[in-house]
Amino acid sequence: MRLNDWTLWASAQEVIKRHGAKAPKYAAAQIEECEAAGDDASARAWREIGERIDQLMDYRTGRPISRH
């Protein structure tokens, strides 16, 4: 089952809320864990969440862009 776009964006925002500037590293760790377990569908979902995290984060400050 593939997550819809709204769920992916909401998940990315929640990861940022919980992990702040470490959100990209958290997503990368989740991808690695899913791949190691052979869970391709979850790894794919985490890659998509990671892409959205990248779009939402401002790497100069490590805060979501919306907080400027």
PyMOL commands that place a pseudoatom at each C-alpha (Angstrom):
pseudoatom trace, name=CA, resn=MET, resi=1, chain=A, elem=C, hetatm=0, pos=[0.000, 0.000, 0.000]
pseudoatom trace, name=CA, resn=ARG, resi=2, chain=A, elem=C, hetatm=0, pos=[1.305, 3.426, -0.943]
pseudoatom trace, name=CA, resn=LEU, resi=3, chain=A, elem=C, hetatm=0, pos=[0.786, 6.426, 1.345]
pseudoatom trace, name=CA, resn=ASN, resi=4, chain=A, elem=C, hetatm=0, pos=[-1.058, 9.374, -0.157]
pseudoatom trace, name=CA, resn=ASP, resi=5, chain=A, elem=C, hetatm=0, pos=[0.647, 12.725, -0.632]
pseudoatom trace, name=CA, resn=TRP, resi=6, chain=A, elem=C, hetatm=0, pos=[-1.134, 14.353, 2.318]
pseudoatom trace, name=CA, resn=THR, resi=7, chain=A, elem=C, hetatm=0, pos=[0.026, 11.593, 4.676]
pseudoatom trace, name=CA, resn=LEU, resi=8, chain=A, elem=C, hetatm=0, pos=[3.607, 11.866, 3.431]
pseudoatom trace, name=CA, resn=TRP, resi=9, chain=A, elem=C, hetatm=0, pos=[3.672, 15.642, 4.030]
pseudoatom trace, name=CA, resn=ALA, resi=10, chain=A, elem=C, hetatm=0, pos=[2.045, 15.265, 7.455]
pseudoatom trace, name=CA, resn=SER, resi=11, chain=A, elem=C, hetatm=0, pos=[4.576, 12.577, 8.381]
pseudoatom trace, name=CA, resn=ALA, resi=12, chain=A, elem=C, hetatm=0, pos=[7.471, 14.788, 7.286]
pseudoatom trace, name=CA, resn=GLN, resi=13, chain=A, elem=C, hetatm=0, pos=[6.156, 17.652, 9.395]
pseudoatom trace, name=CA, resn=GLU, resi=14, chain=A, elem=C, hetatm=0, pos=[5.751, 15.382, 12.421]
pseudoatom trace, name=CA, resn=VAL, resi=15, chain=A, elem=C, hetatm=0, pos=[9.310, 14.060, 12.095]
pseudoatom trace, name=CA, resn=ILE, resi=16, chain=A, elem=C, hetatm=0, pos=[10.591, 17.656, 11.948]
pseudoatom trace, name=CA, resn=LYS, resi=17, chain=A, elem=C, hetatm=0, pos=[8.490, 18.564, 14.977]
pseudoatom trace, name=CA, resn=ARG, resi=18, chain=A, elem=C, hetatm=0, pos=[9.886, 15.653, 16.989]
pseudoatom trace, name=CA, resn=HIS, resi=19, chain=A, elem=C, hetatm=0, pos=[13.497, 15.621, 15.790]
pseudoatom trace, name=CA, resn=GLY, resi=20, chain=A, elem=C, hetatm=0, pos=[14.216, 19.189, 14.686]
pseudoatom trace, name=CA, resn=ALA, resi=21, chain=A, elem=C, hetatm=0, pos=[17.490, 19.603, 12.827]
pseudoatom trace, name=CA, resn=LYS, resi=22, chain=A, elem=C, hetatm=0, pos=[18.122, 15.849, 13.162]
pseudoatom trace, name=CA, resn=ALA, resi=23, chain=A, elem=C, hetatm=0, pos=[15.015, 14.986, 11.122]
pseudoatom trace, name=CA, resn=PRO, resi=24, chain=A, elem=C, hetatm=0, pos=[16.933, 14.149, 7.905]
pseudoatom trace, name=CA, resn=LYS, resi=25, chain=A, elem=C, hetatm=0, pos=[19.261, 11.803, 9.823]
pseudoatom trace, name=CA, resn=TYR, resi=26, chain=A, elem=C, hetatm=0, pos=[16.275, 10.173, 11.529]
pseudoatom trace, name=CA, resn=ALA, resi=27, chain=A, elem=C, hetatm=0, pos=[14.598, 9.524, 8.165]
pseudoatom trace, name=CA, resn=ALA, resi=28, chain=A, elem=C, hetatm=0, pos=[17.841, 8.105, 6.754]
pseudoatom trace, name=CA, resn=ALA, resi=29, chain=A, elem=C, hetatm=0, pos=[18.122, 5.739, 9.735]
pseudoatom trace, name=CA, resn=GLN, resi=30, chain=A, elem=C, hetatm=0, pos=[14.538, 4.579, 9.181]
pseudoatom trace, name=CA, resn=ILE, resi=31, chain=A, elem=C, hetatm=0, pos=[15.289, 3.887, 5.514]
pseudoatom trace, name=CA, resn=GLU, resi=32, chain=A, elem=C, hetatm=0, pos=[18.359, 1.829, 6.453]
pseudoatom trace, name=CA, resn=GLU, resi=33, chain=A, elem=C, hetatm=0, pos=[16.409, -0.114, 9.082]
pseudoatom trace, name=CA, resn=CYS, resi=34, chain=A, elem=C, hetatm=0, pos=[13.600, -0.944, 6.661]
pseudoatom trace, name=CA, resn=GLU, resi=35, chain=A, elem=C, hetatm=0, pos=[16.039, -1.971, 3.942]
pseudoatom trace, name=CA, resn=ALA, resi=36, chain=A, elem=C, hetatm=0, pos=[17.929, -4.205, 6.380]
pseudoatom trace, name=CA, resn=ALA, resi=37, chain=A, elem=C, hetatm=0, pos=[14.634, -5.880, 7.298]
pseudoatom trace, name=CA, resn=GLY, resi=38, chain=A, elem=C, hetatm=0, pos=[13.769, -6.360, 3.625]
pseudoatom trace, name=CA, resn=ASP, resi=39, chain=A, elem=C, hetatm=0, pos=[10.720, -4.087, 3.931]
pseudoatom trace, name=CA, resn=ASP, resi=40, chain=A, elem=C, hetatm=0, pos=[10.850, -2.367, 0.550]
pseudoatom trace, name=CA, resn=ALA, resi=41, chain=A, elem=C, hetatm=0, pos=[7.432, -0.689, 0.859]
pseudoatom trace, name=CA, resn=SER, resi=42, chain=A, elem=C, hetatm=0, pos=[8.321, 0.996, 4.145]
pseudoatom trace, name=CA, resn=ALA, resi=43, chain=A, elem=C, hetatm=0, pos=[11.757, 1.986, 2.854]
pseudoatom trace, name=CA, resn=ARG, resi=44, chain=A, elem=C, hetatm=0, pos=[10.070, 3.588, -0.168]
pseudoatom trace, name=CA, resn=ALA, resi=45, chain=A, elem=C, hetatm=0, pos=[7.665, 5.477, 2.105]
pseudoatom trace, name=CA, resn=TRP, resi=46, chain=A, elem=C, hetatm=0, pos=[10.535, 6.743, 4.269]
pseudoatom trace, name=CA, resn=ARG, resi=47, chain=A, elem=C, hetatm=0, pos=[12.438, 7.872, 1.166]
pseudoatom trace, name=CA, resn=GLU, resi=48, chain=A, elem=C, hetatm=0, pos=[9.395, 9.893, 0.121]
pseudoatom trace, name=CA, resn=ILE, resi=49, chain=A, elem=C, hetatm=0, pos=[9.052, 11.319, 3.632]
pseudoatom trace, name=CA, resn=GLY, resi=50, chain=A, elem=C, hetatm=0, pos=[12.760, 12.160, 3.581]
pseudoatom trace, name=CA, resn=GLU, resi=51, chain=A, elem=C, hetatm=0, pos=[12.360, 14.057, 0.315]
pseudoatom trace, name=CA, resn=ARG, resi=52, chain=A, elem=C, hetatm=0, pos=[9.598, 16.122, 1.892]
pseudoatom trace, name=CA, resn=ILE, resi=53, chain=A, elem=C, hetatm=0, pos=[11.678, 16.728, 5.012]
pseudoatom trace, name=CA, resn=ASP, resi=54, chain=A, elem=C, hetatm=0, pos=[14.429, 18.079, 2.776]
pseudoatom trace, name=CA, resn=GLN, resi=55, chain=A, elem=C, hetatm=0, pos=[11.963, 20.438, 1.135]
pseudoatom trace, name=CA, resn=LEU, resi=56, chain=A, elem=C, hetatm=0, pos=[10.610, 21.672, 4.474]
pseudoatom trace, name=CA, resn=MET, resi=57, chain=A, elem=C, hetatm=0, pos=[13.915, 22.177, 6.267]
pseudoatom trace, name=CA, resn=ASP, resi=58, chain=A, elem=C, hetatm=0, pos=[16.149, 25.205, 6.067]
pseudoatom trace, name=CA, resn=TYR, resi=59, chain=A, elem=C, hetatm=0, pos=[19.615, 23.724, 6.515]
pseudoatom trace, name=CA, resn=ARG, resi=60, chain=A, elem=C, hetatm=0, pos=[21.189, 27.068, 7.401]
pseudoatom trace, name=CA, resn=THR, resi=61, chain=A, elem=C, hetatm=0, pos=[19.286, 27.179, 10.684]
pseudoatom trace, name=CA, resn=GLY, resi=62, chain=A, elem=C, hetatm=0, pos=[18.097, 23.576, 11.047]
pseudoatom trace, name=CA, resn=ARG, resi=63, chain=A, elem=C, hetatm=0, pos=[14.546, 24.789, 11.526]
pseudoatom trace, name=CA, resn=PRO, resi=64, chain=A, elem=C, hetatm=0, pos=[11.480, 24.360, 9.340]
pseudoatom trace, name=CA, resn=ILE, resi=65, chain=A, elem=C, hetatm=0, pos=[11.188, 27.161, 6.807]
pseudoatom trace, name=CA, resn=SER, resi=66, chain=A, elem=C, hetatm=0, pos=[7.748, 28.103, 8.149]
pseudoatom trace, name=CA, resn=ARG, resi=67, chain=A, elem=C, hetatm=0, pos=[9.254, 29.229, 11.465]
pseudoatom trace, name=CA, resn=HIS, resi=68, chain=A, elem=C, hetatm=0, pos=[11.196, 32.191, 10.006]
for i in range(1, 68): cmd.bond("trace and resi %d" % i, "trace and resi %d" % (i + 1))
show_as sticks, trace
zoom trace
